[in-house]
Amino acid sequence: MPSEDPDYQKFRSSLIDADKQVLDQIFREQFGVQKEIIQVNIRADKEHLILVNFCIDPFKYRAFLHNETGYLFVRVEPFYRLGLKDFDIAIYNAQSKVLVLVECKSSIYDGQKEVDDLIETIAVANDNHKLLEEIVGDEILLKEFSICSMAGYMPKLRPAIISKNAPICLWSADIFTEILSLEKLGEDTSAEISSGRLHRDDKLRQLLLKGGKSAYGPTRLAAFLPSSHPCTILEEVCTVLHLNLEKSEKEKFRFSDLQNLLEKEKSLWNFGQEELWNFANKLFEEGLKIGVFRDLTSDVKETSDKEFELGISHGSTRSVINGVNTHYMDFHATRKAEEKAINEFKAQIAKKFKPLNEF
Amino acid sequence: MKIPFGNYTLESFYNVLTTHPEQYRMMKILCFNAYFKSWAPSDKFVTLEGIFRKHGFRLTQMGDIRELETSYKDPETDELIPVKYYAYLSPEDQILRCFTTASALEIEKTIHPISLESGLYHLWISPSAFEQIKNAIISDRPHTKITFFSASRRPSMGFKGKIRPDIERTIMYYGDDGKETLEEFKYYYGVVPRTIQFHIPGIIDMQISARGIFTYMGGEMDFLLSFYEKAVEIALAVRRILESSRLDIVSVRTAKKELKVPYMIPWIVDFSQPLDSSGCEVLIEELSKHQFTLYNHIILKGSLRFDATVVDETKKSIFEISATKDRMIISPRYETSFDSFLHFLETVVENFDPNATCKSIYEA
């Protein structure tokens, strides 16, 4: 990938030819490594999405646990507007006025750290009780917090929650047998309820302790989360945008077109207008930066008055998806590889020429 | 095919066919699933009439029947070949029935492309529906003979035959023992029937294809006209399941707010054999050969979990799939309608798992 970064070009042109070749070689190696890192991150993010959807599933409108207990999935990432540590899912019972906030972890290395992080997120929730009430439009009487992870990670999380005496309900997900269950962390049920490690609602607690299974199998309600990998979000959004443009036989679009599309996204339901605007804006910036969107009115200042087009080949949806992926990979892998290449080159030189005092 | 100009109901149209059946030998009845209940409702932007006009058809109203005229250029002679259909759209079952004596090539060149339009899809007869239809004829008329069939097999099909299962093959068989031979070929060569010709002694000769085409080859026209309606009813069972799938926005009231939550009704494909990760790769490849693009996908090995977003490039719709080793759940997302789902199901069944069945979530 030829670089367009002026700092990198400046550094490279300051080198003699032999050193340029060394730098280029490091860059090429790093470019491959960085692409691989991005791919690994995208995959990890998709594993997380599977778990989030798994947790949403029984609480969807008219799904098993919604029908039985009245707990309903309301939205994802309730603190998105704050830009702070966030829970993945908000589930609310409008009768008992209990809100359950769930954090999903698809892999766990250090159970203690995860619990410590979640305790911090609980503090955010407690500090922003009013915001949560605004989201559900109700006076919340009780907040409960859950961490959900694959069944195999329970041994790491169980002792961490107990040792910290954290008010966290532990949900175990077996995505292959499709069973979501609540782990009992102590013998005394009343004490566990009081300390927030078992749900107060009898029916919800009993059903989850028994283990709930979807009536027919897994579904993917959310194709992405606001915090999903930007490449995944751009792929998803650009596909819908492309189909919309094709349908209306248009090439150009405005910022408001993108906002309208996002409003209909299941992943973003019950997001406020300001949140949607922020999300769309961030996405737009990223799209423009990597060249997926092209600004056709650079002389116009107001974003709302600007016109854009897709900066990638858009003959078919397949070419749009490939275009987004290639642009994202190339842009970010190049930037990272340049940074790494300069550092590694400097380190190699430093090794070659020791300072005088080391002789 | 020529029908005198007139003001027809379906019944009076059928009377013309049954009065002089010899004139309509080799007549085909092409059935299409339609989203439309009428030809040109004034409140709709996209109409069935509009679609036919877009494809170069001239339409003449003859009561409930429409005469559809078009032509195509023969690439060898450069000659303009006129092709005519007589069509009836049933508002009850939303099946468009097109009657013609056009050849298979003429059909392919003229009316076949409308199946790609949103809101239209040929009446796909799944292998299990085909089997049901075949068995219904044979049990009703035990002397029925299968005198011709064509059947095919793709290596991507999970269901294996006994002999060289990795070979892609198409078999065309003529012979009075077609009934027995078809079963033998299914077992040994793993083929799935595409067309079957029935000879019911003293009654009728007729052919049925999996693309919802019924051909009259002589005998009692009445028999074909009542039989194909039963076949349509059997094939429609799949569409009814797919039509039950939807995505609604539901308002849920709290003290100070009206929350909008999704109410999603997906549908299910039950696999006949367990799906594994290599099977997923084959499925992705087959889907992509048939104008589906899968992205944002992930395959988790072990026991299997496979999630993806799917774009139907022909119907311009998007849906989500989520599969375990036994079944796949298909959830609507953007502009999904039954025809896109039919296209998807047909692709999965005909290229991957011929014994897969579809279900609504209420049957799960």
Interface residues (C-beta under 8 A of the other chain):
Chain A: R43 K46 E47 L49 I50 N53 K60 Y61 R62 L72 F73 V74 Y92 A94 V136 G137 D138 E139 I175 F176 T177 E178 A215 Y216 G217 P218 T219 R220 L221 A223 F224 T232 E235 E236 T239 V240 L243 E246 K247 K266 W269 N270 S316 T317 R318 I321
Chain B: L247 I249 V250 V252 R253 T254 A255 K256 K257 E258 L259 K260 V261 P262 Y263 M264 P266 I268 S288 T293 Y295 N296 H297 I298 L300 G302 S303 L304 R305 D307 T309 V311 E313 K316 I318 E320 I321 S322 T324 R327 I329 S331 R333 Y334 E335 I361 A364
